[in-house]
């Protein structure tokens, strides 16, 4: 039985560049300079890109919670008895709550 040793030496043959291994001590390039803490430039750039994409969340106004679209008196049969579309989209959490309540009442779902 032969063992392929190319895979086991893959990481050892790669050039190290600016990366260091976790068990190796960090050695500064300039021994006379002050050492500083690691700064994750990739994470900083990712955060900046995300802020451009989604905007500044602290500046957005807080939306008031909406009234539920499904009535408390609506039954599962009422929901299935018509093919008419809803007047507005039903948020997924509201539909899940509705179905879990129905399933619990029928003994089909136990927490």
CNS distance restraints for C-alpha pairs under 8 A (distance, minus, plus):
assign (resid   4 and name CA) (resid   8 and name CA) 7.75 0.50 0.50
assign (resid   5 and name CA) (resid   9 and name CA) 6.44 0.50 0.50
assign (resid   6 and name CA) (resid  10 and name CA) 6.12 0.50 0.50
assign (resid   9 and name CA) (resid  13 and name CA) 6.37 0.50 0.50
assign (resid  10 and name CA) (resid  14 and name CA) 6.81 0.50 0.50
assign (resid  16 and name CA) (resid  20 and name CA) 7.22 0.50 0.50
assign (resid  20 and name CA) (resid  24 and name CA) 6.73 0.50 0.50
assign (resid  20 and name CA) (resid  26 and name CA) 7.17 0.50 0.50
assign (resid  28 and name CA) (resid  33 and name CA) 7.91 0.50 0.50
assign (resid  28 and name CA) (resid  35 and name CA) 6.90 0.50 0.50
assign (resid  40 and name CA) (resid  44 and name CA) 6.50 0.50 0.50
assign (resid  41 and name CA) (resid  45 and name CA) 6.22 0.50 0.50
assign (resid  42 and name CA) (resid  46 and name CA) 6.08 0.50 0.50
assign (resid  43 and name CA) (resid  47 and name CA) 6.13 0.50 0.50
assign (resid  44 and name CA) (resid  48 and name CA) 6.27 0.50 0.50
assign (resid  45 and name CA) (resid  49 and name CA) 6.13 0.50 0.50
assign (resid  46 and name CA) (resid  50 and name CA) 6.09 0.50 0.50
assign (resid  47 and name CA) (resid  51 and name CA) 6.15 0.50 0.50
assign (resid  48 and name CA) (resid  52 and name CA) 6.39 0.50 0.50
assign (resid  49 and name CA) (resid  53 and name CA) 6.24 0.50 0.50
assign (resid  50 and name CA) (resid  54 and name CA) 6.02 0.50 0.50
assign (resid  50 and name CA) (resid  55 and name CA) 7.61 0.50 0.50
assign (resid  51 and name CA) (resid  55 and name CA) 4.87 0.50 0.50
assign (resid  51 and name CA) (resid  56 and name CA) 5.92 0.50 0.50
assign (resid  52 and name CA) (resid  56 and name CA) 7.91 0.50 0.50
assign (resid  56 and name CA) (resid  60 and name CA) 7.14 0.50 0.50
assign (resid  68 and name CA) (resid  94 and name CA) 7.24 0.50 0.50
assign (resid  69 and name CA) (resid  88 and name CA) 7.87 0.50 0.50
assign (resid  69 and name CA) (resid  90 and name CA) 6.44 0.50 0.50
assign (resid  70 and name CA) (resid  74 and name CA) 6.86 0.50 0.50
assign (resid  70 and name CA) (resid  90 and name CA) 7.73 0.50 0.50
assign (resid  70 and name CA) (resid  94 and name CA) 7.81 0.50 0.50
assign (resid  74 and name CA) (resid  78 and name CA) 6.19 0.50 0.50
assign (resid  74 and name CA) (resid  79 and name CA) 7.07 0.50 0.50
assign (resid  75 and name CA) (resid  79 and name CA) 6.35 0.50 0.50
assign (resid  75 and name CA) (resid 102 and name CA) 7.88 0.50 0.50
assign (resid  76 and name CA) (resid  80 and name CA) 6.34 0.50 0.50
assign (resid  76 and name CA) (resid 102 and name CA) 6.97 0.50 0.50
assign (resid  77 and name CA) (resid  81 and name CA) 5.80 0.50 0.50
assign (resid  78 and name CA) (resid  82 and name CA) 7.29 0.50 0.50
assign (resid  86 and name CA) (resid  90 and name CA) 7.79 0.50 0.50
assign (resid  90 and name CA) (resid  94 and name CA) 6.80 0.50 0.50
assign (resid  90 and name CA) (resid  95 and name CA) 6.62 0.50 0.50
assign (resid  91 and name CA) (resid  95 and name CA) 6.48 0.50 0.50
assign (resid  92 and name CA) (resid  96 and name CA) 6.09 0.50 0.50
assign (resid  93 and name CA) (resid  97 and name CA) 6.14 0.50 0.50
assign (resid  94 and name CA) (resid  98 and name CA) 6.21 0.50 0.50
assign (resid  95 and name CA) (resid  99 and name CA) 6.18 0.50 0.50
assign (resid  96 and name CA) (resid 100 and name CA) 6.04 0.50 0.50
assign (resid  97 and name CA) (resid 101 and name CA) 6.13 0.50 0.50
assign (resid  98 and name CA) (resid 102 and name CA) 6.36 0.50 0.50
assign (resid  99 and name CA) (resid 103 and name CA) 6.04 0.50 0.50
assign (resid 100 and name CA) (resid 104 and name CA) 5.97 0.50 0.50
assign (resid 100 and name CA) (resid 109 and name CA) 6.97 0.50 0.50
assign (resid 101 and name CA) (resid 105 and name CA) 6.22 0.50 0.50
assign (resid 102 and name CA) (resid 106 and name CA) 6.32 0.50 0.50
assign (resid 103 and name CA) (resid 107 and name CA) 6.05 0.50 0.50
assign (resid 103 and name CA) (resid 108 and name CA) 4.89 0.50 0.50
assign (resid 103 and name CA) (resid 109 and name CA) 5.26 0.50 0.50
assign (resid 104 and name CA) (resid 108 and name CA) 5.81 0.50 0.50
assign (resid 104 and name CA) (resid 109 and name CA) 4.90 0.50 0.50
assign (resid 104 and name CA) (resid 110 and name CA) 6.39 0.50 0.50
